[in-house]
Amino acid sequence: MATGYFPERLKDATLPPSPAMSPGPTAQRSSALQSRITSVLAASYSDLEIRDALETLDARQVHNTAETRRNLRLDAQQELIQCNGEIIRDFGQVAQQLQRVGAAIEDLNKLCSNMRSHISAANRETGPMLEESTAMMAQRQQTETKQQLLGAFTSHFLLSDAEITSLTSTAEPVTDAFFQALTRVKQIHDDSQLLLGTEDQQLGLEILEQSSKQLNAAFQKLFRWTQRELRTLDLENPQLSISVRRALRVLAERPALFQSCLDFFAENREQVLSDAFYAALTGGFAQRIGGPASGKAIELSAHDPLRYVSDMLAWAHAATVGEREALQILFISDADEISRNIKAGREREPWLQITDGTDGEEVAAFDGKRALNDLVDRDLSGVLRQLRQRVEQTIQSHEDATLAYQISNLIRFYCSIFVPLLGPKSTIIQTLQPITQKAFEQFRTLMRDHIANIHSDVSVTPLDLSPPDFLLEALETLKGLMKSYDTSLANASSGEDRTGFQAVLEEALDPYLAGCDSISKGMGAPQSQILAINCLLATKETLKGRAFTANRLDQVDEAVEDQAERLVHTVHAWFVSESGLKRLFDGLKEYKDTNLGQGIAGIRKVREMQPDRLADMAQKLDAFLPGAMEDARAFVGKLADKRMVREVCDKAADLFVEEFESAERIVIGLDETILAEQGEELEEGMLLRDVFPRTSDEIKVLLS
């Protein structure tokens, strides 16, 4: 329509004005038409109003003709009038409907008025009843709330009859129900203290008192039940009763009851182990179970006293290890919880913070390892009493010093084993250490008695200068003592003190060496030195190879060297005496000591330097030298060490050669003086060298 309507209008609008038209009005109309056309052409198709108008025309299928354009306004107004008429007719129908609605509303208003009058009358009649019902509902709600509060309070703060029976009745066993009820009572006891801060304190006091009585009854029941269980507890079972362990953890909240249980258990175990030890000793039947299993009776199978003591100590050690392993689960696995419970119990009972009124020391925190060691220590106290009695009887009934020392060493070895198990301050260590000292004192007494009995042997001098029999016997005994001490060190800890054997040497060796020294002092040289050296060498042979005798070996070596040095001087004196040069050496030494500063010329006056005397000494020297070394070795031939014989003779020969060289230099010096004085007038045979021809080199060769 747009394409057909606007072009035609445009075409009509662009036609030239008719010449017949008058210029005035025609020009005005043309101007108005142009302005309208301009306004129409200026209108945009995108304008909504124009688009709506065009779409309306298009919908009505209006064709763009001159007649349509002329009647368009009339047609539109006519259509508008028709639409308004239809609207009026429709509103007339609506008015009629509204009249009917108004009548219906009026009827409803009348009904409502009637109903309001009836309702007002009913309200007047039911008002008191409603007020009473509302008050009753509010009262019911309050009652239900109080009932809920009472139920919650009762369920939290009061125990059921079944729980009270399980908690306090001794006829009921201690089961999980008991521990659950006990946990509830403890919670009630703690929560009841909160009630003391409220307005109704009386209720809190009553609940607190009731819960305290129930707690006391429950702990007393648990205490008695634990005692019964501990009395029949089988420690051979690697898994102890879980209920007993739980009971001990709970009883730790009452430190006094917990300690009483431990004391009761220790007394019971002490009796059990004592019976078992007595059964192991005698082969009897133990009335109670406990202690390591054993075969034959110790008193019947161990005929050797050392074996007897060793078996008893081994039984005690096995019992200690077994008891400790069995009880370890009671204190080590639950130590932290027991410690916390004991601490909480002491905080609730402040008067238990002080051990006693004397020292005022505060109770130390619970230590599971220490408690275990203390309990095992107490369990073995009965065994230790029997052990100490029998060991002391064994020591006193045998007068054997070696046995006494071996027992002392054996007990010391077991002490080193018990210390890591129970600690250095345990009862078993305090029991065994005095026995060790007593055994060593017995050893010392027997050794001194033995030394007193051999005084007659000390006065007898051995002909072959070998070590006396009493020394050889003492060295054999010392070997056994050293073996015992070495064995105890090998099995003890690496930090064992290896100087402890010094006291044994003082008792088992020094008196015998002193006896040998007394014998040697009563003999002349070289027999005294040879006997002393032989005794010392035998002692050295016995002591060597042991680390704990190193210090004494050094002392023996020094003594041997000292005696060997003395023997060298004795052999040297023998060389001087047997060679015939003693008077010569003594004369020269005396001259040197008394005539210092006079020179060599004065030596001519020495008697031993006269030619005739030198000739006599030279003759004796020549006779001595060929067999001098063999004779010297025969002189000290009773030395046990042949190598030392050669060394002593060689050193003595060296001293003899040195002294001879000194005399030789004097002879040569005198000959030079004579030659200087007489010159060519010297007669043959006037020189000292002619009558004393031996040189030091020749003597070295002959004595080598």
Rosetta blueprint (number, residue, H / E / L):
1 M L
2 A H
3 T H
4 G H
5 Y H
6 F H
7 P H
8 E H
9 R H
10 L H
11 K H
12 D H
13 A H
14 T L
15 L L
16 P L
17 P L
18 S L
19 P L
20 A L
21 M L
22 S L
23 P H
24 G H
25 P H
26 T H
27 A H
28 Q H
29 R H
30 S H
31 S H
32 A H
33 L H
34 Q H
35 S H
36 R H
37 I H
38 T H
39 S H
40 V H
41 L H
42 A H
43 A L
44 S L
45 Y L
46 S L
47 D L
48 L H
49 E H
50 I H
51 R H
52 D H
53 A H
54 L H
55 E H
56 T H
57 L H
58 D H
59 A H
60 R H
61 Q L
62 V L
63 H L
64 N L
65 T L
66 A H
67 E H
68 T H
69 R H
70 R H
71 N H
72 L H
73 R H
74 L H
75 D H
76 A H
77 Q H
78 Q H
79 E H
80 L H
81 I H
82 Q H
83 C H
84 N H
85 G H
86 E H
87 I H
88 I H
89 R H
90 D H
91 F H
92 G H
93 Q H
94 V H
95 A H
96 Q H
97 Q H
98 L H
99 Q H
100 R H
101 V H
102 G H
103 A H
104 A H
105 I H
106 E H
107 D H
108 L H
109 N H
110 K H
111 L H
112 C H
113 S H
114 N H
115 M H
116 R H
117 S H
118 H H
119 I H
120 S H
121 A H
122 A H
123 N H
124 R H
125 E H
126 T H
127 G H
128 P H
129 M H
130 L H
131 E H
132 E H
133 S H
134 T H
135 A H
136 M H
137 M H
138 A H
139 Q H
140 R H
141 Q H
142 Q H
143 T H
144 E H
145 T H
146 K H
147 Q H
148 Q H
149 L H
150 L H
151 G H
152 A H
153 F H
154 T H
155 S H
156 H H
157 F H
158 L L
159 L L
160 S L
161 D H
162 A H
163 E H
164 I H
165 T H
166 S H
167 L H
168 T H
169 S L
170 T L
171 A L
172 E L
173 P L
174 V L
175 T L
176 D H
177 A H
178 F H
179 F H
180 Q H
181 A H
182 L H
183 T H
184 R H
185 V H
186 K H
187 Q H
188 I H
189 H H
190 D H
191 D H
192 S H
193 Q H
194 L H
195 L H
196 L L
197 G L
198 T L
199 E L
200 D L
201 Q H
202 Q H
203 L H
204 G H
205 L H
206 E H
207 I H
208 L H
209 E H
210 Q H
211 S H
212 S H
213 K H
214 Q H
215 L H
216 N H
217 A H
218 A H
219 F H
220 Q H
221 K H
222 L H
223 F H
224 R H
225 W H
226 T H
227 Q H
228 R H
229 E H
230 L H
231 R H
232 T L
233 L L
234 D L
235 L L
236 E L
237 N L
238 P L
239 Q L
240 L L
241 S L
242 I H
243 S H
244 V H
245 R H
246 R H
247 A H
248 L H
249 R H
250 V H
251 L H
252 A L
253 E L
254 R L
255 P H
256 A H
257 L H
258 F H
259 Q H
260 S H
261 C H
262 L H
263 D H
264 F H
265 F H
266 A H
267 E H
268 N H
269 R H
270 E H
271 Q H
272 V H
273 L H
274 S H
275 D H
276 A H
277 F H
278 Y H
279 A H
280 A H
281 L H
282 T H
283 G L
284 G L
285 F L
286 A L
287 Q L
288 R L
289 I L
290 G L
291 G L
292 P L
293 A L
294 S L
295 G L
296 K L
297 A L
298 I H
299 E H
300 L H
301 S H
302 A L
303 H L
304 D L
305 P H
306 L H
307 R H
308 Y H
309 V H
310 S H
311 D H
312 M H
313 L H
314 A H
315 W H
316 A H
317 H H
318 A H
319 A H
320 T H
321 V H
322 G H
323 E H
324 R H
325 E H
326 A H
327 L H
328 Q H
329 I H
330 L H
331 F H
332 I L
333 S L
334 D L
335 A H
336 D H
337 E H
338 I H
339 S H
340 R H
341 N H
342 I H
343 K H
344 A H
345 G H
346 R H
347 E H
348 R H
349 E L
350 P H
351 W H
352 L H
353 Q H
354 I E
355 T L
356 D L
357 G L
358 T L
359 D L
360 G L
361 E L
362 E E
363 V L
364 A L
365 A L
366 F L
367 D L
368 G H
369 K H
370 R H
371 A H
372 L H
373 N H
374 D H
375 L H
376 V H
377 D H
378 R H
379 D H
380 L L
381 S H
382 G H
383 V H
384 L H
385 R H
386 Q H
387 L H
388 R H
389 Q H
390 R H
391 V H
392 E H
393 Q H
394 T H
395 I H
396 Q H
397 S H
398 H L
399 E L
400 D L
401 A H
402 T H
403 L H
404 A H
405 Y H
406 Q H
407 I H
408 S H
409 N H
410 L H
411 I H
412 R H
413 F H
414 Y H
415 C H
416 S H
417 I H
418 F H
419 V H
420 P H
421 L H
422 L H
423 G L
424 P L
425 K L
426 S L
427 T H
428 I H
429 I H
430 Q H
431 T H
432 L H
433 Q H
434 P H
435 I H
436 T H
437 Q H
438 K H
439 A H
440 F H
441 E H
442 Q H
443 F H
444 R H
445 T H
446 L H
447 M H
448 R H
449 D H
450 H H
451 I H
452 A H
453 N H
454 I L
455 H H
456 S H
457 D H
458 V H
459 S L
460 V L
461 T L
462 P L
463 L L
464 D L
465 L L
466 S L
467 P L
468 P L
469 D H
470 F H
471 L H
472 L H
473 E H
474 A H
475 L H
476 E H
477 T H
478 L H
479 K H
480 G H
481 L H
482 M H
483 K H
484 S H
485 Y H
486 D H
487 T H
488 S H
489 L H
490 A H
491 N H
492 A L
493 S L
494 S L
495 G L
496 E L
497 D L
498 R L
499 T L
500 G L
501 F L
502 Q H
503 A H
504 V H
505 L H
506 E H
507 E H
508 A H
509 L L
510 D H
511 P H
512 Y H
513 L H
514 A H
515 G H
516 C H
517 D H
518 S H
519 I H
520 S H
521 K H
522 G L
523 M L
524 G L
525 A L
526 P L
527 Q H
528 S H
529 Q H
530 I H
531 L H
532 A H
533 I H
534 N H
535 C H
536 L H
537 L H
538 A H
539 T H
540 K H
541 E H
542 T H
543 L H
544 K L
545 G L
546 R L
547 A H
548 F H
549 T H
550 A H
551 N H
552 R H
553 L H
554 D H
555 Q H
556 V H
557 D H
558 E H
559 A H
560 V H
561 E H
562 D H
563 Q H
564 A H
565 E H
566 R H
567 L H
568 V H
569 H H
570 T H
571 V H
572 H H
573 A H
574 W H
575 F H
576 V H
577 S H
578 E H
579 S L
580 G L
581 L L
582 K H
583 R H
584 L H
585 F H
586 D H
587 G H
588 L H
589 K H
590 E H
591 Y H
592 K H
593 D H
594 T H
595 N L
596 L L
597 G L
598 Q L
599 G L
600 I H
601 A H
602 G H
603 I H
604 R H
605 K H
606 V L
607 R H
608 E H
609 M H
610 Q L
611 P H
612 D H
613 R H
614 L H
615 A H
616 D H
617 M H
618 A H
619 Q H
620 K H
621 L H
622 D H
623 A H
624 F H
625 L H
626 P H
627 G H
628 A H
629 M H
630 E H
631 D H
632 A H
633 R H
634 A H
635 F H
636 V L
637 G L
638 K L
639 L L
640 A L
641 D L
642 K H
643 R H
644 M H
645 V H
646 R H
647 E H
648 V H
649 C H
650 D H
651 K H
652 A H
653 A H
654 D H
655 L H
656 F H
657 V H
658 E H
659 E H
660 F H
661 E H
662 S H
663 A H
664 E H
665 R H
666 I H
667 V H
668 I H
669 G H
670 L H
671 D H
672 E H
673 T H
674 I H
675 L H
676 A H
677 E H
678 Q H
679 G H
680 E H
681 E H
682 L L
683 E L
684 E L
685 G L
686 M L
687 L L
688 L H
689 R H
690 D H
691 V H
692 F L
693 P L
694 R L
695 T L
696 S H
697 D H
698 E H
699 I H
700 K H
701 V H
702 L H
703 L H
704 S L
